[in-house]
Amino acid sequence: MSSSRPSRPIALFRTPERPWSLIVAIALAVLVLLPLAILVAVLGATSGSSAGIVLGLVILLVGCVFVITMRRRFTVTTAGIEVASHPGTSRLPWSQIRLVRVGPATFRAPRATEIVLADGSAVRPPATSMNFAVRRGEMPTAHGADGTSPTRCTLAAIDAHRRYLAGEFGR
């Protein structure tokens, strides 16, 4: 007897969670930005200007954004690839993915896994880039001497894409 409900996707690969990077971000926000925001707000309030209070709130907002940007994750599942960054998560189903490869040496995400979609656009998850190698528990040289070698992230995505194309996950 088969169920009419689709089964839940199985995670095949997930970038390792490194709680220390989030702890460092929170510590920096609490130990540096929070006191700075309070100092600016107090100085603004004592001078009778509301600009100091607004600036203090802006500094607090920057601290929150700084902590949120530490949310970087890359997950390969039987349903596709999930890319978590900043406040949102993108889910890319295998049916929309045309190619997975090592991306170019861009400034923001050098040599990140590049996911080329059916419409020709490309997604380069920062969590798979050279900048995040240490956070993933890899050596900084994980991308090879010339930076073009695929890492565990890229290899897992390529393998899963091949398996999807072979019909292992269904279409």
N, C-alpha and C positions, 0 to 999 in steps of 0.2 A: 504494500500500500504506500503510495507516494504522497507527499504533502504538496499542496498547491502553493504554499508559501516558499519564497526563495530562501535558500540557506544563507546564513551570515557569512561574509567574506572571512577567509582565514589569513592572518598576517603571516607573510613569508619572510619579511625582513623589516626591521625597524631600527632607525638610528638609535644608538644607545642613549639612554637618559643619563645625563650628567648633572646631578643635583647641585654640584659645587658651583657651576656657572650661574645658576639661579640664585644661590646663596650669596655669591660675590656681588651680583647685581643688586640684590636687596640690601646687602650690607653697605654698598656704596651709596645707594639711594637714601638709606636711613642715617648713615654716619656723615655724609657730605651734603647731599641735597636738602634733606629735611632741616638740619641746623641753619643752612644758608637761607632757605625759604623763611624760616622763623625770624632770623636776624633781619632780613630785608623787610619783612612785614612789620616787625616791631619798630625798626628805624623809620619806615614810612608812616606808621601810626603816630609815633611821637612827633614827627615833623608836621603832622596835620594833613598829609597828602594821602590820598587813596591810591596813588600810583604804586607806592611801596607794597601795599596789601595785594594789589593786582599782580605785581611782579612776583611776590612770594607765592601766590597761587599758580602762576605760570611755571615757576621753578618746581613746585610740587607736581604739576602736570607732566613736566619733562621727566621727573623721576619715575612717575608711573609708566610713561611711554618707554623709558629705558628698561624697566623691569619686564614689560610686556614683550619687547623685542628679543628677549632671551628665549622666547617660545619658538624654537625652530625644530621641526621634526620632519622626517621623511619615512613613509611607511609603504612597503610593497605588499599588496594583498592579492588574493585570487580574483578580486573584482576590479583591481586597477591600482593606481598610485595615489596616495594621500600626501599632500604637502601642507604642513602647518607652519605658518609664520605670522607674526604680529597677531591681530585679533581673529583672523579667520583661517579656515581650512579649506583647501581646494581638493576635490575628489575627481580624479581623471580616470574614467573607465577605460579598460583595454580597447574597447571598440573605437575610441577616439584617438588612441595613440598609434602613430605610424612608425616611430623610430625612437630608440633610446641609445644615447652615446655620451662620450665625454664632451663637454661644451668648451667654448673658446675661453681664452684668458681675459675675461672681462674684469673691470675694477671691483664691482660689487660682489660677484660670485665667480671667482677665477676657477676654471676647470670643474665647475659643478656638473652634476649629471644633467644632461640636456634631454628633455622630453619633447620630441617634435610631434605636434598634434596633426590630425587629418586635415585641418584647415591651413596648415603650413606654419602656424605660430609655434613658438618654443617656450617652454617653461624650464627655468633653471633654479631649482630649490637651493637657497643659500646653505641649508644644513648639509649639503653634499659637497660644498666647495672646499678649496684648499684652506680657506680661512677657518673652517670649522673642524679640521682634521683632529686637532688635539681634543676638542670637546667630544668628538666621536670615539676617543680612545685610540686613535691612530697616530702614527709618527707624522711629523710635519712633512716628511718625504714620501708619504703614502701615494702621492700622485706621480711618483717616479722623479728621476733627475731632471727631466725636461718638462714635467708637469702634465704629460698627456696620458699617463697610465690610468686605467680605470681602477677605482677603489671598490671596496665591498659594496657600497651603495649602488654604484653604476652596474657592477657585475650582477647583483641581485635583481635589479630592474631589467637588465638585458635577458637574464635567464628566465624570469617570470614572463616577459613579453614573448619570448620564443615558445614557452610552454603554452601560453594563451593561443598563439598562432597555430600550434600543433593540435589545438582542440582540447587540451587537458582541462581547462577551466570552463569549457562550454562557451557558446557564442550567443 
